[in-house]
Amino acid sequence: MAGLSLRCGDCGAHLKSVEEAQQHAELTSHSNFSESTEAVLSLVCSTCGKPCRSQTEVDLHKKRTGHEDFVDKTLEEAKPIDLESKPKPGTDVDMETAGEENQSQEMVIPEVNKDMLSELEAMGFPTARATRALHYSGNSTIEGAINWVAEHEDDPDIDEMPMVPKTESKPSLTPEEMKLKAEELRERARKKKEEEEKRMEREREKERIRIGKELLEAKRIEEDNARKRMLELRRLEKEEEKRARERIRQKLEEDKAERRRKLGLPPEDPTTAQPSTPVEEKKPMMLPIKPATKAEHMRDCLRSLKQHYKEEDAKVKRAFQTLLTYVGNVAKNPNEEKFRKIRLNNPSFQDRVGSLHGGIQFLEICGFEKIENGEFLFLAREKVDTAVLNTAGSELNSAISNPFFGVL
């Protein structure tokens, strides 16, 4: 079976094609290559399309970008390497075929490293054999040329002077030129890597902007829903107060009619009682109505807190928001004891609420009670009143959003 890759015998690197082997030889001066049946990996990132040729490159790409999905195209791209159709520089070719293809070109002896040629001649190698060995081993090292001679000593044309078309005759690279070329290739690879990193950074920035917009939109929707819920809550409270006043008015009318009946007086004429109707409507307002009284007490408590710290708006706003958090947690999770129990000597609680005038009083209006010798504020589960908590939330939201709250 033909090889699927080339393996460098000097460093063990797997190379995908003859062209890559040529580049590797120019960078490292290695010349000992052999065919391998192991294919070079071809893993493509499903997210950005970046190709990776090894598991190490895959791991680095995952760590740098967070992409996890890769498509393995190794078997699709794995093809046997044809050394005959595309010979690598430094391998022996069919001179007759080369002569037919380049019959219109002038053939010359290839230029090789003169110093290495002299050393090989000093070792006893014929000039033609030494020239051929240096030319086909890439003018890399004396050892590479000797290894080439050892591998091709049975070739019939081993002692014939190699001939190449004049236009393809290239002078061997000096060590300085090889170093410069290697630097150039490394610089090109570095720039390509930087461009890839910049592109990935732009993609990440776009993703961050998109996520930020989605979060802002979600926050806006949540705020709109909260405002709608608050308006609906206030509407329901007003309707409940209106129904309560109507029930009280009806009760008063019934009591008044009952008293007249017991005294033996005739029923009151509705036409004569009409002027006194406004007066009768005011009386229920003087009676204690639990929701209204709670709301008034809460409003007075918050107003007192605001007036005591009128020069510290940030401190007051933070206290209101903290109270809203406590009340909201209990309203949403009435069965969770951790939301219904507050340690009074907690530094955070003292800094935000406990040390402020009216802070603890507001929580007591909501139903919290001091227990364990005043160490905790606790709201028993059976005493959780959703209506009271909703009223507290409404008053706190009003105090937070109204810039003139507590000023007058």
N, C-alpha and C positions, 0 to 999 in steps of 0.2 A: 504493500500500500504506500502511495506517495505521502510525503510529509505534509502536515497541516500548518507547521510553523518551522522556523529556524531557531536553533538553540546555540547560544554562544558558549563554546567550550571553555573560555577564559573566565567568564563571570556568571554563566548560567542563565542569562536573560533570554526570554522567549520573544521572538520577533515575528510579526505577522506576514511580512513579505520580504522579497529580495531588496526592495528599495529601503526598507527600514534597516535591514542588515548593513547596507552600504552606509547609511547615516551613522549607525552604531559604530561601524569600523572607523569612520572619520573622527568621531568624538573620542573614542577610547583606544584606537590603534589595535583593537583586537581583530584577529583574522581567522580564528579557529571556529568555524561554523559547521553545523551538521543539521540534517533534517530531523524533525521530531513529529511524532503522531499526535502530540498534545496541542489542541487548538488554543489560540489566544482568546480569552473571554471577550464577548461583545455584549455588555449589559447596558441598556439604555434607560435613563430615568423617564418614567411615565409623565412626570410633572413638567419638567423643563426640557427634556430631550437630550440631556448631556450624555455622551457615550463614556463608559468606563470599561477598561480593559483588564482589570483585576479586582479581586475582592477588597484589596486595600484601598483602591480608588473609590469603590462603592462606599466603604465605611467613612472615608474622609468627606465624600459628598453628602452623606446622611448627616454627619456631625455639623457640616457647614451650613446646610440649607434646611435640614429637617425633613427632606423628602424620603419616603420609605418604599415606594413602589418602583420596581425595575423589571424590564422585559428582557429575557435572555434570548438574544439572537445569535448566539454562538454557532449553533448548528446550521442556521440559514446562511451565515457568511463564511463558514469554514470551507475552504477550497484547497485542494492539493496545490502545493507550490511547484510551478513548472520552471525548473532550472534551465531547461533547454530553450524554451521560447523567449525567456527574458534572463539571459545570463548575467550574473553579478560581476562587476569589475573585479578582476583578480581570479576568475575561473577560466579554465581553458575552453576555447571555442573551436568550432570546425573552421579551419583556415580556408578550406575550399569554398564553403558557403559564404564566408566573409569576403573572399576574393570576388565571388560572383556579384554580391550585393554592392561592392565598392570598386567594381572594375574600372569605373571612370575616374576614381580618385587615386592620388599618388600614395603609395605605401611606403612607410618609413619605419625605422627602428624606434620603438618607444623610448622615451627619456626616463631614466631611473636615477636613483640616488647614487651619485658617483662614489661617495665614501663607502657606502655599504657594498657597492659592486667591487671596489678594490679589496675590501675585506674578504668577500667571498672568493675572489680570484686568488688571494693570498692563502686561502684554505685549500686550494686545489680544484675549485669548481671551474669548468670551462666558461669562457665569457658568455657564450650563447645561453648555456644552462643557467648561469647566474642572472643574466638579464631577464630571461623568461621567468625565473623564480621571483625576482623582485617585482616585475611588472604584474604578475598574476596574484601575488600576495599583497598588493596594494602599497608597496614601498614602505611597509610599516616598520618591521624590525628584522634583524639578521635571523633571529630564531624563527620568525614567521616564514622567511624565504627558505630556510633549511627544512622546516616542516613541509613546505609545499613540495620541495624536491623529493623528500622521502615518500610523499604520497603519490607523486607522478613520475617516479624514476623508471617505470615500465612503459611510459608513453613513447610511441615511436618517434615523435618529433621533439623529444626532450632536449636534444642538442642542436636543434635548429633555431636560428635567430628569429624571434617573434617579429611580425610585421603588422602594423596597424595603419589605418588611413591617416593621412597627414592632419586632416582637420580634427581627428579624434585624439591625436597625440597630445597628452597633457603632461606638463612637467610635474614631477613629484613635489608634494608640499613639504616645505621645511618645517621643523618643529614650531617655529614662531608663527608660520602661517596656519598650521593646524591648531595652535592655541587660539589665534584670533578667530578662526572659523568656529571653534567650539564656543568661544565667548559670544560670538554673534548668534549661534543657535540657542544658547542659554538665555540671552537677552530677548530673543524672539519668543521663547517659551514663557519668560517672565511677563512680558507685555501681554501675551495672550491670556495668561492666568489673571493678570490684573483686570483686563477687560471683562473676563468672565465674572470675576468677583464684583466689579462695578454693576454689571448687568443684574446679577443676583441681588445686590443691595437695592437696586431700583425696584426690582420685583417685590422684595420684602417691604420696601417703603410704601409701594402701592397697596400691598395687602394690609399694612398697618392703617393706612388712611381709610381703606374700605371698612375695616372692622370698627374704626373710630366713628365713622359716619353711621354705621348700623347701631352702635351703642347709643349715640346721641339721639337717633330717631326712636329707639326703644325707650330711652329716658323721657323724651318729649311725650310719647304716647302714654306712658305710665303717669306722668304729671297731669295730662289731660283727663285721664280716667279718674285720678284722685280728686281733681276739681269737680268733675261730674258727680262723683260719689258724695262729696261734701255738700254740693248744692241740693242733691236729692235728700240727704240727711236733714238739712235745714228745712226743706219743704215739708218733710214728714213730721218734724218737730213742731212746726207751726200748725199743721193740721191737727196734731195731737193736742196742742194747747187750745186750739179753737174748739175741739170736741169736748175737752175738759171744762172749758168755760160754759159751753152750752149745757153740759150735764149739771153743773152747779146751778146755773140759772133755772133749769127745770126743777131741780130739787128745792130751790128756794120758793119757786112758785107753788109747788106741791105743799111745802110746809106752811106757807102763808094761807093757802086755801083750807088746809086742815085746821089751823088756828081759828079762822073765821067760822068754820063749821062747828067747832067745839063751843065757841062763844055765842052761837046761835045767830050769827050775822049772815045776811044773804051773800051769795057769791059775788065777787067783785066784777063790776061791769068792765069788760075789756076796753071800752071806749074811754072810760074815766081813768083807767090805769095806764093808758098809753103814755101820758107825759112823764110818768115816773119810771118808765122803762130804762132810760139812760142811767138813772141813779142805781137801779137794780143791777145793771150790767157791771157797774164798778165794784159792787160788793164782792163778787167772786175773786176779783184781783187782790183783795186784802186777805183772802184765805190762803193758808200755806199749801202750795202745790209743789210736790216733790221735785219734778224736773226743773221747773222755773227757779225754785229756791237753790237747788244745786248749781244751776248755771250762774245765778247771781253771785253765790259764794265763790265759785271758781273765778269769775270775772274780777271780783273785788280782790281776791288773793293775787291774781296775776297783775292787776293794776298796782297794788301795793308794792309788789316786787319790782315792777318797772320804775316806780317813783323813788324807791330807796336807792336804786342804782341808775339814776337817769343819765349820769355822765359816762356810764360804761355799757354802751349799747351791745358790744360784742359779747360781754359777759352775760347780759340779760338774754340775748338771742340764743346763746349756747344753753342756758338753763331751760328756756322754753323748748328747744329742740330735744334736750335730754328727757324732760318730762313727757314730751310727745312720744319718744321712743319707749319709755316704760309703759305708758298707757296703751300704745299700739301693740306691744308684745303680749300684754295680758289679754287684750281684745281678740287677737288672732290665735293665741294659744292658751286658752283659759285653763286647760288641764295640766300645763307645765308649771310645776311648783317653782322652778328656778326663775321664772318671770314674775312670780307673785311674792317673792321674798327678797328683800334688799338689806344688806348689812350697812348699818348707819355709819360705822367708823371706817368704811371703805374710802381710801384717799380720793379716788376718782369721783365717787358720789359726793363726798364732802366738798370737793373743789367745784363741781358743776352745780349741785343742787343743795346739799345738806347745810352748807354754811350761809346760804342766802336766805334773807327774810321772806318767809312765805313758801319756800320750796317744799318742806316737809308737810306743811299745812295743806297744800294743794293735793298731795298724795293721800292725806287722811280724808279729805273731802271725797276722793274717788273710792274710798272704802278701805284703805290700808290702815292697819293698827300696829302699835308698838307691842312687841312681845319679848320675852326673855330679858326682863329688866331693862327694856329700852335698847337692846342691842340690835334688833331687827325691826323692819317694817314688813308686815305680812298681810296679804289679802287672802282670806279663806275662800276655798272654791265655791262654797255655797253662798258667799256674799258677793260674788262677781256679778255685777249688774251691767249688762251690755249697753243699756240705754245711758247709764251714767258715764261709762267709758267713752261712748260716742259723743256725748255732750262735752266731756273734757277735751277730746280730740278736736272738736269744732272750735271750742274757745281758744285752745292753743294755736290752731292754724290761723284764727282771726288775729290773735295777738302778734304772731310772727309776721303775717302779711300786711298788717295795717301799720304804717309808719307813725300814725298819730295816736296809737293805742297808749293810754296812760298818761298822755301829755297834758290833757285838759283836766 
